[in-house]
């Protein structure tokens, strides 16, 4: 058997979502970060309330919730989804 060599490279994975182009019609009933559409939003413990709001708005944009809907109706609709999200490899 040959010798195995290891390098010191480290791969770090980061959970992200692609920011959708939100129409704000109607606007989400919670604070949402203003981020460029189609950019990447890292998801981690350092997310602000507004970034978490953007993440929830991105999820809610993929389901049908009749307007006007309040925060509780959106959360209930998200919880009823199964599966909530799909993994899409690049």
N, C-alpha and C positions, 0 to 999 in steps of 0.2 A: 504494500500500500504506500502511496505517495504521501508526502507531507501536505497538510492542509494549512494554508495561510489565511489569516483573518486581517482585515484592515480595520481602521478605527471609524469607519463611516457609520452614522446613525441615521435612521429614517424616522422622521416624526410625522404622524398622521394627524390631520386636523379635520374635524367635522365642519362642513360648510353647507350653506344653501345658496342657490342662485337667486338673486333678488329679482322678483317679477316686476313688470311694469304695472304698478297699481294705478287704477284709474281714479281712486278717491271719490267714486260716485256710487254709493255713499262712502264717506270716509269711515275708516274703522273706528269703533267706539272706545278707543284707547290710544295712548301716545305711540307714535310710530317714528322710528329714525328715518331721516331723509338720506337715502343712499341711492346712488346711480343705478337705474335698471340694468339688469344683466351682469352686475358685478357680483362678487362673492362675499357673503357675510359669514365670518368665522363664528362658530358656536362654541362658547366656553364659559367658564365661571366668571370671566371679566365682562360679560355682556351687560350693557346698561338696560334699564327698563324699556327704553325706546327700541333697542335692538331686539329684545325679546318680543316686543309688540310687533316689530317688522316680521319676525319669524312666524308669529301666530297669524298675522295678516297674509303672509305668503301661503301658509297652509289653508287658511279660510278662502283664499282666492281660487282654490282647486275644488271647492265643494259648492253646492247650491244652498244658499241661505236667503230666503226671500227678504228684500228690504221693505221697510226699515227693520233692522234687527239690532237688538242690544247685545251687550257683551255675553250675557248668559245664554242667549239663543245661539250665538256663534260657537261658544264653548260646548254646548250640548250637541250641536251638529258635528263638531270635530270629534267628540268622544264617541259618537254613533258610527263614525267611519271605521271601516275595517278592510284592509289595513290602512292606517293613517298616511303612511308614506311608503314609497318604493325605492329601493336602491337601484340607481342607474349608473353602472360603471361608465367611465369616460371612453 
